Amino acid sequence: MDGCVIFTHEDCLLHDTGEGHPEQIARLDVILRALRKPQFQDLNWQPAPKAEITHLSYAHTPEYIKAVLQSAPEAGFRTLDADTVISPQSIEAALRSTGAVVTAVDSVLTGKATTAFCAVRPPGHHARKNSAMGFCIFGNVAIGGWHAIKAHDLKRVAIVDFDVHHGNGTAEMVDGHTEFLFASTHQHPFYPHTGDTSKTDKAGNIINVPLQAGDGSLAFRDSFENKILPALDAFEPELIMISAGFDAHKDDPLANINLAEEDYFWVTRELKKLAEKHCQGRIVSSLEGGYNLRALAASAAAHVNALKDA
């Protein structure tokens, strides 16, 4: 059994969003470079296959899937929503991103790996059942969670999202389904203007812990220690999945939560402890946001370092 497996694909580097767009090719490039350094020489790298329509159907409507698969321009750019730009290779990249998470789930649930990090783009946690949103095309992590339930007969899947933006798409895809526990820390009020604790979910399976601009490490760690980790412990997950956005970093240009690389190492280590207690250490993580290239590379490296440590 391998410790931590990295799933990625060169197609994810061909998703061109145009000059000046924050969700740029360089984001993935700097992460891959960081994870190729000597300290990570024991990582197992695997190519991400394309997701199948069956996988996409776990979380998206048939009409949306059909429209997206036909949406790539022959040249230039097209927008799926105000923020989500695609180019000729973008849909291939999106299929690889989702396929990475699905295959990572297969790997940890069949004992081929203990943990996995999907170094892929486009991200997924804003994608809704019937629309693209916020740089996201398919709901990668939600689809992976549904695959764990549908294909592997799991009864309890926990999804933890520490991206600075609320994972509204993921929440929509699991709301009311008690097989899931979805827990999110995020800046609020802030894009996408969801995740308020006053909004109740259908089955009590969504935990929103909104943070305010400037809160920083102490508030972030307190949110986990007093709310999210106890809820996860009580839920007793058979698999933990992570929407790993690193845009709450103090150097990120799009938000103001002011975390550091050490916070990402800490939260990953705490989630790993719970995974070891309840589900043989099984964690699948996938890249979401993070837009300062230096901070993104360092934070992703800290996250993977915690995932791979015994």
N, C-alpha and C positions, 0 to 999 in steps of 0.2 A: 504493500500500500504506500502510495506517495503521500507526503505531507501536504504541501500546498501546490496546487496546479494552477498555472496561468493559462487562461483561454483568451486567444486574440486572433486576429486575421488582418492581413495586409489590405483587404477591401475596406476596412474601417478607416484607413488612412487616405482613401480616395473619396470620401464624403466631403466634398468641397462646399462650404457655405458662403464663400465670397469674402473679399477683402473687408476687414474691419469687424467681422462677425465674431462674437466672443467664443462661440462653440466651434473652434477652429481645429484644423488638422494638427497643429503643433501641440495641442493638449495631449493627445495620445502619444505623439512622438516623444515628448519629454518623459512621460511615464515609462514607456518601453525602454528608453535609455537608462533611466534610473534603476529599473529592475534587471538590467543586464550587467550591473556592476558586480564585482567579485563577492560582495557579501550575500548576494542572492544566487550564487552559482548552483545551489542545490535545488532550485525551483525546477519543476517539470513544466515545460511549455507544450501546449497542444493547440492545433488549429481549430478555430470555431467553424462548425458547419452551418449551413443555412437552416433557419427554422422552416418547418413545414406549415402549410395552411392549417392543418389540424391544431398545431400549437398556437397559432395566432387566434384561432377560433375560441380558445379557452377564455379570451378576454375582450375580443373585438367583434363587431358585427360583420356579417358577410359582405354587406354593402361597402363598409369602410375598407376591409381587406382588399376587395376587388379594385376599388378606386385607387388605393395606395400603390398596389402592384402595377398599375397602369400609369402612374403619375410622373415617372422620371422623364425629364426633358431629353431630347436627343443632343442638345448642346445648351450651354448657358445655365440659367437658374430658374427655379420656380418656387413659389411659396405655398406651403400647405396651411400655414396660419401666419399671423403677423410676424412671428419670431422664428418660424421653422422653415428654413431654406433648404432646398434640395437641388442636386446637380445630377448628371447622368449616372453616376455610380452610387448615389445615396441609398436607393432602395436595396441594392445588394449589401451595402454596409449595414442597413437596418436589419436585414434578415440574418446577417452574421452575428449582430449584437444579441438578438433574441436567441439565436441558435447556440451561442456561447453559454447563455444562462441555462437553457434547457439541458445541454450536454453536461454542464457542470453539476446540475442536480442529479443527473444519471450517474455521474462519476462518484459523488459522495454517498449516494444512497445504495450503490452496488459495491462499495468498499474499495474502489480503485483509488480514491483520494479521501483525505480527511477534510481539507478546506480547499476552496477554489476562489480565485479572483478573476473576474472577467474584465480584461483591459480592452474595452470596446467603446465605440461611439457610432451612431448617436445614442444619447442617454434615453431613459424611458419613463421616468416616474410621473411626468405630466401628461403623457399620452392618455387620452380618454377612450371609452369604448368605441366611439364613432367619430373621433377627430384627433388630428395631431395637435400638439400644444407645446409651447415653451421649449423648443429645440428637440422635442421627443416625437417619435413616429409610432413605435410599438411599445407596449408596457412590459419591458423585458423582465423585470423582477416579478411582477404579478403573474405573468405567463409562466415563469419558472416555478412559482409557488403552486399554480394550478396544475402544472405537469406533475409535481410531486404528489399531489392528491389524486389526479386522474390515472396516472401511469404507475404509480408506486403505492397507491392505497394508503397514503399517510392521512392521519386524522387531525394533526395539529402542526401547522406551519406558522412560524413567527417571522414577520418582516419588520426590520428596524431601519428607519430612514433618518440619517443625520445630515442630509443635505440642508443648506440654509433655506431653501424653498420647500414649502409643504408639498408632499407627494400626493397631490390631489387625484391624479389618475389612478395610482395604486389604490388609494382609499376607495375610490369609486368601484374598482374592480373586485374588492373583497368585502365591501360594506354589506353587513347582514349575513355573511357566511362565517359561521362560528368555527369552521376549520382553521380560520386565520386569526391571528392577533397582529394588528398593524400598529406600530408605535413610531411617532415622529417628533423630533425636535426641529424647530424652524423659527426663523424671524417672523414676527407678526406685530402689526399689520404690514404685509409685504406681499409681493407677487407669490402665488396666484390668488391671494386674498381669500384663502380657505384655511382650515385648520384651527379655527377659533374653538376654545373649549366649550363655549355656549351652544355650539352646534352638536346635537346628539346624533349618534349613529343608530342604525337599525337594530343591532344585536349586542351592543356593548363591547364590540371587538376592535374598536379603534381608540387609541390613546394619543391625543394631541397634547403636546407640551410646548406651547408657544413661548418664544423668548423675545425680549425687546432689544432693539439696537443698543450695542455697547455692553450687553450683559457679560460676555466673556466666559472664561474657563470655569469659574466657580459656579455660575448658574447652570451651565451646560452639564457639569458633573453632578450637581445636585439633582437636576432633572432625571438623570439616569439612576442615581443611587436611591432616590426616594420615590420615584414613580415607575420608570420603565423597567428597571431590573427586577424589582419585586413582582411586577405584573407578569413579566416573562417567566420568572421562577414558578409562580402559581399556575401558569398556563402549561408548563412542562412540555415544551415544543419537541417535536421529533426531528425538526430541521430549523435552523436559523438562517434567514436570508437578510442581506444588508444592501440597501441602496446607499452606496458610498459616495456621497457628494462631499467635496472638500472646499466648498465656497463659503463656509463659515469661518475660514481662516482670516486672521487679522489683516493680511495683505491682499485679500481678494477685492477686486474693484466693484463687485456687484452687491455687496452686503456689508453688515456691520456687527457681526457677533464676536469677532476678535478672538478666535481660537488659535492654537498653535499646533505644530506637528505632534507634540507630546499628548495633546488631548485625543487625537485620533488613535495613537498607540494605546492610550489608556482605555478608551471606550471599546476598542477592538479586543483588548485583553480581557476586559470584564465580560464581554459577550462570549468570548471563547471559554471562559470559566463556566458560564451557564450551559454552553453547548456540551462541554465535557461532563457536566453533571446530568444532563437530561437526554442527550442525543449523540453519544459517542464522539463528541467534538465536531459534528458536521455543520459546516458553515459554507454558504455560497454567497459571495459578495460581487456586486457589479458596479462599475463606475457610473456616477451621475455627473454632478457639476464640479466646478473648480476652474477659475479663469485667470488667476495669476500663475504663470507657468512655473516659476521657481517654487512657489508655495505648493502648487499642485503636485509637482514631482516629489517634493520632500514629504508631503502628507500621505500620498499614495504609498511611498516607500515605507513610511512608518506603519501604515495600515497592514501592508503585506508582511512586514517584519513581525508584527504581532500575530498574524494569521499562521505564519510558518513556524513560530517558536513552539517547542514542545512544552 
